[in-house]
Amino acid sequence: MSKKLTVAVVGATGAVGREMLKTLHDRQFPATAVRAFASARSAGSKVPFGETELTVQELREDVFEGIDIAIFSAGGGTSETFAPHAAHAGCVVVDNSSQWRMDDRCPLVVPEVNPDALAGHNGIIANPNCSTIQMLVALKPIYDAVGIRRVVVSTYQAVSGTGQKGLEELERQTRDLFNLREPECKVYPYRIAFNVLPHIDVFLDNDYTKEEMKMTNETVKIFNDPSVKVTATCVRVPVFFGHAESVNVETVKKMTAKECRILLSQAPGVKVFDNPREKLYPMPAYIAGDDETYVGRIREDESIENGLNMWVVADNVRKGAALNAVQIAEELLRRDLVRVKDRNVFMA
Ligand code: A2P
């Protein structure tokens, strides 16, 4: 009989939380028990887990005793309040919010990129931003092979990145417009249906959005290399699932488009889908639900000496959130790291 392993999903009623449960089940994560938590509003409701259902329990500070791993996707405020209590109870948290990402006490991990960073964890591990994850899965082999000086990225991000309420807003506004009703804006400042918003998360003092600076700062932390410069423009588009990114990379040494195609076709977690003559390139509508990060439109940037352009697409709810978090949990098991060394680190 193998050792007992209890896993919890916090935010289990949300868009990402549901996908986390599905991912745990699909990948046959070796949990002996799975528990679902959300706010008091959802206590007693059911969420699917494979062919069965789990009863949602109210999240409280004292629920983590006996839980080995808790995967959180319930917003930054919930993570801020509850993750320290989980770690204090000896439960390892994998947190999908931005709350702990830039905290020096917390590793920020993409398993294909920097799994070794898990070794230093103290009970809270951060899952990076969805747009950062897919970009770095594609960039890591290039970084290792020829070095990266600078990245210019523009994103085309799906509304599921805003959670269930983002999905509902696009659906409702689309219906309103087809019925000649004025669309109501509850989630985004302007209508998202048949529109494009150059605004994700809040604006900061430097006039970038927080989402854009996440891509800049998280890349440096994950590569552990402040010499890699990233400048981003993050855009919300009327797509339900799947983020796309136009990524321009200036490398340290030259890499041809052909070399890049071969390199990425052998890279973990990457699928190259790139044949212009056959009109082959990845698109959100066709890859939603897949685990891989798709790369196409690989070209040499003819305006600089060592540059590449590419188009990177992944399911933001899956690889951008739920799958990456479950892969972190799998890596913790593989490395025998499902324990909290010092339970007081986050209780100061
Ligand atoms: P609930 O459904 O009870 O509000 P999404 O990002 O798709 O909107 O999902 C957010 C998730 O976070 C939901 O499962 C939501 O639960 C959960 N959540 C929000 N606030 C809290 C809280 N204070 N405690 C626990 N879970 C919360």
Boltz pocket constraint, residues with backbone or C-beta under 6 A from the ligand:
constraints:
  - pocket:
      binder: B
      contacts: [[A, 10], [A, 11], [A, 12], [A, 13], [A, 14], [A, 15], [A, 16], [A, 17], [A, 37], [A, 38], [A, 39], [A, 40], [A, 41], [A, 42], [A, 43], [A, 59], [A, 73], [A, 74], [A, 75], [A, 78], [A, 162], [A, 163], [A, 164], [A, 165]]
      max_distance: 6.0
